[in-house]
Amino acid sequence: MSEIRTAQKRAWLYRPSFFITIGALLYALLIVIQHGDPLALVTLGTRATQGISAEDGGTEGYDGQFVYFIAHDPISAPFYIARGGDIPAYRFQRILLPILGGGLAFGNEALIPFTLLLVNILALWAGGMLLEALLTGFGVNRWYVVGYALSIAIFGTVRLSLPEVLAYGLVLGGIWMMHRDKWLWSAWLFGLASISKETTLVFVAGYALWMMMRGQFWRLGWFLAISTIPFIAVQLALYAKFGMFGVGSGGAMATSFEIIPFGGVLKIITTVIQAVSDALAQPNANVGTILFRAGTGLMVFAILLGIFVITPTVWGLKRLWADIQTKQVDIWTILLGLNALVMLFVPFSTYREPLGILRFIAGLQIAVIVYSAQRGNKRALRNSTIWVFTLFLLIGSDLGGGTPS
């Protein structure tokens, strides 16, 4: 019996999620050592912390700083968020990670970067293990979890103290519980995910649609009520505090959702064309240099968006259409289809920021991997591992000493 238990423990240690979690922890600690400051994990900007304007050389920082401000002091956080050029209601709606990080620090502000890291490390491990369980349950290799856990949307957000890894770890918990027909537990997990990051509501919509299609209206009502209670409560609290809802308010320099499919991508092209036109109109403009820089920038974006975002989106839409035609629509089709459809209308402000759009696709990554596993599509699963290469964008940024954005 003891030999069996030892073998089980070893098997647990050899799972990919364990290695990836240890890797994320070591990488984050390496960043702390490199900078000599744990606050490097939250990427503070001097515009928010010191009030130095962009014109005077103030740095922007990145979104992890807003999580830190709220975890450190929710009372003063709106001031710092606004001084950094962002909208407090928008940042406060993603309240779960700051609450957990701040609570675990027990008032010791020096611990907050580490408690945020702890929460996200645990979320990475738990989410990875749940996805592994789904993969093996569908009879495919658990190592395909790397397309999710080793991407910048998940692994990278651990290093940057961002809420995606917690939010989508909870989503995977919700999927796992629903898969085991424990829909009440699933609803609560989805509810917690919604106050980690609002984009996880796509999965709530997917399961609600599936219940409606199956005529499970009593279950649908309770599922929607429970899974949206936390989100609605937070939104009402934000309106009472700030006079606006968090959802739809947008962050710094945010644009609205697009009406035209892939309108955000098209606006990148038109923006570059306009910038080139303005540059060429300047006296003594160097035509060759301007065209080379514009062409290089567009090519980089085309490769980045084409491989990691547009291709899986189009594939998901094709699978949705194929399943509708063959009448094989199930919950996995719906989750894939909704996550792919959302990508068509993502704002220009998200598409134009590489890290922003690569964080946004976390839900699509889960949907693609789980759908492919359930269908036994080994080719799609192999292709999903290409998301691992997104992590090199973060590594390159860290090595270059630049900000993630």
Secondary structure, DSSP 8 states (H G I E B T S, - for coil): -HHHHHHHHHHHHTSHHHHHHHHHHHHHHHHHHHHT-GGGGTT--HHHHT---TTTT-----THHHHHHHHH-TTTHHHHHHHTT--HHHHHTS-HHHHHHHHHHTT-GGGHHHHHHHHHHHHHHHHHHHHHHHHHHTTS-GGGGHHHHTSTTTHHHHHTT-SHHHHHHHHHHHHHHHHTT-HHHHHHHHHHHHTT-GGGHHHHHHHHHHHHHTT-HHHHHHHHHHHHHHHHHHHHHHHHHHSS-STTT-STT-----SSTTHHHHHHHHHHHHHHHHHHTSTT--HHHHHHHHHHHHHHHHHHHIIIIIHHHHHHHHHHHHHHHTT---HHHHHHHHHHHHHTT--HHHHTSHHHHHHHTHHHHHHHHHHHHHHT-HHHHHHHGGGGGGHHHHHHHHHHT----
